Amino acid sequence: MVQVAKTMRVEKTVVNKDVGG
């Protein structure tokens, strides 16, 4: 459960970085 949440958070961060970049 924690691992899934962490993966989701990382994926969201990558998307935000792509949008910001």
CHARMM-style PDB file with segment names, atoms N, HN, CA, C and O in Angstrom:
ATOM      1  N   MET     1       0.847  -1.198   0.000  1.00  0.00      PROA
ATOM      2  CA  MET     1       0.000   0.000   0.000  1.00  0.00      PROA
ATOM      3  C   MET     1       0.889   1.257   0.000  1.00  0.00      PROA
ATOM      4  O   MET     1       0.696   2.171  -0.802  1.00  0.00      PROA
ATOM      5  N   VAL     2       1.854   1.277   0.909  1.00  0.00      PROA
ATOM      6  HN  VAL     2       2.011   0.534   1.561  1.00  0.00      PROA
ATOM      7  CA  VAL     2       2.742   2.442   0.971  1.00  0.00      PROA
ATOM      8  C   VAL     2       3.541   2.563  -0.327  1.00  0.00      PROA
ATOM      9  O   VAL     2       3.731   3.659  -0.854  1.00  0.00      PROA
ATOM     10  N   GLN     3       4.000   1.427  -0.829  1.00  0.00      PROA
ATOM     11  HN  GLN     3       3.846   0.536  -0.401  1.00  0.00      PROA
ATOM     12  CA  GLN     3       4.798   1.451  -2.053  1.00  0.00      PROA
ATOM     13  C   GLN     3       3.975   2.006  -3.212  1.00  0.00      PROA
ATOM     14  O   GLN     3       4.477   2.798  -4.010  1.00  0.00      PROA
ATOM     15  N   VAL     4       2.720   1.595  -3.305  1.00  0.00      PROA
ATOM     16  HN  VAL     4       2.313   0.952  -2.657  1.00  0.00      PROA
ATOM     17  CA  VAL     4       1.851   2.073  -4.389  1.00  0.00      PROA
ATOM     18  C   VAL     4       1.664   3.582  -4.263  1.00  0.00      PROA
ATOM     19  O   VAL     4       1.746   4.309  -5.253  1.00  0.00      PROA
ATOM     20  N   ALA     5       1.415   4.043  -3.050  1.00  0.00      PROA
ATOM     21  HN  ALA     5       1.348   3.452  -2.246  1.00  0.00      PROA
ATOM     22  CA  ALA     5       1.214   5.486  -2.840  1.00  0.00      PROA
ATOM     23  C   ALA     5       2.480   6.247  -3.225  1.00  0.00      PROA
ATOM     24  O   ALA     5       2.408   7.311  -3.841  1.00  0.00      PROA
ATOM     25  N   LYS     6       3.627   5.703  -2.864  1.00  0.00      PROA
ATOM     26  HN  LYS     6       3.686   4.839  -2.364  1.00  0.00      PROA
ATOM     27  CA  LYS     6       4.895   6.367  -3.184  1.00  0.00      PROA
ATOM     28  C   LYS     6       5.073   6.437  -4.706  1.00  0.00      PROA
ATOM     29  O   LYS     6       5.473   7.469  -5.245  1.00  0.00      PROA
ATOM     30  N   THR     7       4.771   5.331  -5.386  1.00  0.00      PROA
ATOM     31  HN  THR     7       4.446   4.493  -4.948  1.00  0.00      PROA
ATOM     32  CA  THR     7       4.898   5.317  -6.851  1.00  0.00      PROA
ATOM     33  C   THR     7       3.965   6.344  -7.469  1.00  0.00      PROA
ATOM     34  O   THR     7       4.344   7.062  -8.395  1.00  0.00      PROA
ATOM     35  N   MET     8       2.743   6.410  -6.953  1.00  0.00      PROA
ATOM     36  HN  MET     8       2.436   5.827  -6.201  1.00  0.00      PROA
ATOM     37  CA  MET     8       1.777   7.369  -7.486  1.00  0.00      PROA
ATOM     38  C   MET     8       2.287   8.791  -7.268  1.00  0.00      PROA
ATOM     39  O   MET     8       2.189   9.641  -8.153  1.00  0.00      PROA
ATOM     40  N   ARG     9       2.822   9.032  -6.098  1.00  0.00      PROA
ATOM     41  HN  ARG     9       2.902   8.341  -5.379  1.00  0.00      PROA
ATOM     42  CA  ARG     9       3.323  10.379  -5.787  1.00  0.00      PROA
ATOM     43  C   ARG     9       4.488  10.735  -6.717  1.00  0.00      PROA
ATOM     44  O   ARG     9       4.569  11.853  -7.227  1.00  0.00      PROA
ATOM     45  N   VAL    10       5.375   9.780  -6.926  1.00  0.00      PROA
ATOM     46  HN  VAL    10       5.309   8.872  -6.512  1.00  0.00      PROA
ATOM     47  CA  VAL    10       6.530  10.040  -7.810  1.00  0.00      PROA
ATOM     48  C   VAL    10       6.036  10.323  -9.220  1.00  0.00      PROA
ATOM     49  O   VAL    10       6.515  11.246  -9.879  1.00  0.00      PROA
ATOM     50  N   GLU    11       5.071   9.520  -9.685  1.00  0.00      PROA
ATOM     51  HN  GLU    11       4.682   8.770  -9.149  1.00  0.00      PROA
ATOM     52  CA  GLU    11       4.558   9.717 -11.044  1.00  0.00      PROA
ATOM     53  C   GLU    11       3.932  11.102 -11.173  1.00  0.00      PROA
ATOM     54  O   GLU    11       4.124  11.788 -12.176  1.00  0.00      PROA
ATOM     55  N   LYS    12       3.184  11.505 -10.148  1.00  0.00      PROA
ATOM     56  HN  LYS    12       3.028  10.947  -9.332  1.00  0.00      PROA
ATOM     57  CA  LYS    12       2.540  12.829 -10.181  1.00  0.00      PROA
ATOM     58  C   LYS    12       3.610  13.919 -10.206  1.00  0.00      PROA
ATOM     59  O   LYS    12       3.471  14.920 -10.909  1.00  0.00      PROA
ATOM     60  N   THR    13       4.669  13.717  -9.440  1.00  0.00      PROA
ATOM     61  HN  THR    13       4.782  12.904  -8.869  1.00  0.00      PROA
ATOM     62  CA  THR    13       5.747  14.712  -9.409  1.00  0.00      PROA
ATOM     63  C   THR    13       6.388  14.832 -10.788  1.00  0.00      PROA
ATOM     64  O   THR    13       6.701  15.934 -11.238  1.00  0.00      PROA
ATOM     65  N   VAL    14       6.582  13.705 -11.451  1.00  0.00      PROA
ATOM     66  HN  VAL    14       6.328  12.809 -11.085  1.00  0.00      PROA
ATOM     67  CA  VAL    14       7.193  13.720 -12.793  1.00  0.00      PROA
ATOM     68  C   VAL    14       6.291  14.484 -13.746  1.00  0.00      PROA
ATOM     69  O   VAL    14       6.772  15.284 -14.549  1.00  0.00      PROA
ATOM     70  N   VAL    15       4.997  14.248 -13.667  1.00  0.00      PROA
ATOM     71  HN  VAL    15       4.606  13.599 -13.015  1.00  0.00      PROA
ATOM     72  CA  VAL    15       4.053  14.942 -14.553  1.00  0.00      PROA
ATOM     73  C   VAL    15       4.114  16.441 -14.285  1.00  0.00      PROA
ATOM     74  O   VAL    15       4.151  17.238 -15.222  1.00  0.00      PROA
ATOM     75  N   ASN    16       4.124  16.825 -13.016  1.00  0.00      PROA
ATOM     76  HN  ASN    16       4.093  16.177 -12.255  1.00  0.00      PROA
ATOM     77  CA  ASN    16       4.181  18.249 -12.669  1.00  0.00      PROA
ATOM     78  C   ASN    16       5.476  18.864 -13.201  1.00  0.00      PROA
ATOM     79  O   ASN    16       5.483  19.993 -13.691  1.00  0.00      PROA
ATOM     80  N   LYS    17       6.555  18.114 -13.100  1.00  0.00      PROA
ATOM     81  HN  LYS    17       6.549  17.197 -12.702  1.00  0.00      PROA
ATOM     82  CA  LYS    17       7.848  18.627 -13.567  1.00  0.00      PROA
ATOM     83  C   LYS    17       7.792  18.822 -15.086  1.00  0.00      PROA
ATOM     84  O   LYS    17       8.288  19.826 -15.598  1.00  0.00      PROA
ATOM     85  N   ASP    18       7.199  17.879 -15.801  1.00  0.00      PROA
ATOM     86  HN  ASP    18       6.797  17.064 -15.385  1.00  0.00      PROA
ATOM     87  CA  ASP    18       7.090  17.989 -17.261  1.00  0.00      PROA
ATOM     88  C   ASP    18       6.257  19.218 -17.625  1.00  0.00      PROA
ATOM     89  O   ASP    18       6.606  19.965 -18.540  1.00  0.00      PROA
ATOM     90  N   VAL    19       5.168  19.416 -16.911  1.00  0.00      PROA
ATOM     91  HN  VAL    19       4.884  18.809 -16.168  1.00  0.00      PROA
ATOM     92  CA  VAL    19       4.284  20.558 -17.197  1.00  0.00      PROA
ATOM     93  C   VAL    19       5.021  21.863 -16.901  1.00  0.00      PROA
ATOM     94  O   VAL    19       4.957  22.818 -17.675  1.00  0.00      PROA
ATOM     95  N   GLY    20       5.729  21.885 -15.752  1.00  0.00      PROA
ATOM     96  HN  GLY    20       5.780  21.109 -15.123  1.00  0.00      PROA
ATOM     97  CA  GLY    20       6.445  23.101 -15.364  1.00  0.00      PROA
ATOM     98  C   GLY    20       7.620  23.363 -16.297  1.00  0.00      PROA
ATOM     99  O   GLY    20       7.929  24.511 -16.618  1.00  0.00      PROA
ATOM    100  N   GLY    21       8.277  22.279 -16.733  1.00  0.00      PROA
ATOM    101  HN  GLY    21       8.027  21.346 -16.473  1.00  0.00      PROA
ATOM    102  CA  GLY    21       9.451  22.432 -17.588  1.00  0.00      PROA
ATOM    103  C   GLY    21       9.037  22.865 -18.970  1.00  0.00      PROA
ATOM    104  OT1 GLY    21       9.888  23.049 -19.840  1.00  0.00      PROA
TER     105      GLY     21
END
